[in-house]
């Protein structure tokens, strides 16, 4: 795997776990790295904080210092991959996908 892909996966795991710690520190997180054909996937899931609501989230001022999911998306798309974030009432999940070769 190219070193750029390795770095992207490392940074992706770092960003998603940092977000989980910031937004739902009392909730468990799970990371899963797996291969599917010519693609490598990293899925990071965490529970949502009971006090966390989308209304509160949208009223907060933007945070400074990081590029967050938009930065990850740019990094992964530049390598031919993708980033998908999904949210249910109980779980937030980020799926990072990269081709094994690019």
Secondary structure, DSSP 8 states (H G I E B T S, - for coil): --HHHHHHHHHHHHHHHHHHHHH-TTS-EEEEEEEETTEEEEEEEEE--TT--HHHHHHS----S--HHHHHHHHHHHTT-EEEEEE-SSEEEEEEEEES--
